Amino acid sequence: FGSSLIGKRSRSMAVTLADALPWRIAGAVDRCLRPNPIDNAVLLERNEGSSKGLAVVLGWGGARQKHLSRLRQFYLSESYCVISYSSPMRCLLEHGPICEDINELATTICRLLPGCNGQFHVHMHSNNGTMVWGALMLALRETSPDSLVALSGIVMDSAPRIDPSLPSLWMSALGFTFPCIPIMLRRNLYIHPIWTPVLFLYFLYRLICLRFRPPATRRFTWLQLREAVLHGMPTGVPQLYIYSTKDRLISSTAVEGFIAGQRERGIQTSWKRFSDTPHVQHLLRKEVEYKETLLNFLQR
């Protein structure tokens, strides 16, 4: 396979209990959530020869490129070109995603489309991938509106959880705390007796500061991304949702509520609901069913 990595970032590290001390928490959060030189870069992989299309894989918060390798290999084995990217979680404490990375994604898609059967689809994970898709959608509309005509499908894995009404600051802080715990501790858990209250208070403080900080000049704001995802996805492009009733981070109720809203917009939707797979682990735990569902969607 030919591959290329674009961009260099700083490597993150796990934390210790000492990092929960008030004078150390800011440094620990920054160290763990900041961009990484490998895992938060745009990765392009492709086979030699013809291609069925282009798959754009957007990872969840804290995902490393190795976590996306199983899905990338599936698409490569099906003769797709693959672009993969995961936005660093620190962007959620700032005014939006990294514009340079979004531009990189948009220009790479436009450059590759002629050699990838003139079509692409997006495969995103969790809310982190969903917000990146919102920014990418807006970037493509600004720079190359015709490219969205080539969009053939949208796949949402363990996503999204987006309430029609804006959440309160404390709910936003709590919603941000849960996914950051496994990233910082490098353990598969969302609640911790020390880190849950510490991170909640820290994120609440950061969000309050962000609320009262003079607005920065940003190409994409979080309000714009919410609006794009809720009401701006192309109505003529089918959507597939893969989720689980066992997901403790984004509930099946939240996903099904979002699906209902998309169906009201007239969008063709399909879904695969598992009953025993954790958040973003459906492919890992149910590989055969996952791939079968994905192939049926891609070959429709």
Buried (B, 14 or more C-beta within 10 A) or exposed (E): EEEEEBBEBEEBEEBEEEBBEEEEBEEBBEBBBBBBEBBBBBBBBBBEEEBBBBBBBBBBBBBBBEBBEEBBEBBBEBBBBBBBBBBBBBBBBBBBBBEEBBBBBBBBBBEBBEEBBEBBBBBBBBBBBBBBBBBBBBBBBEEBEEBBEBBBBBBBBBBBBBEEEEEEBEEBBBBBBBBBBBBBBEEEEBEBEEBBEBBBBBBBEBBEEBEEEEEEEEBBBBEBBBEBBBEBBBEEBBBBBBBBBBBEBBBBEBBBBBBEBBEEEEBBBBBBBBEEBBBBBBBEBBEEBBBEBBEEBBEE
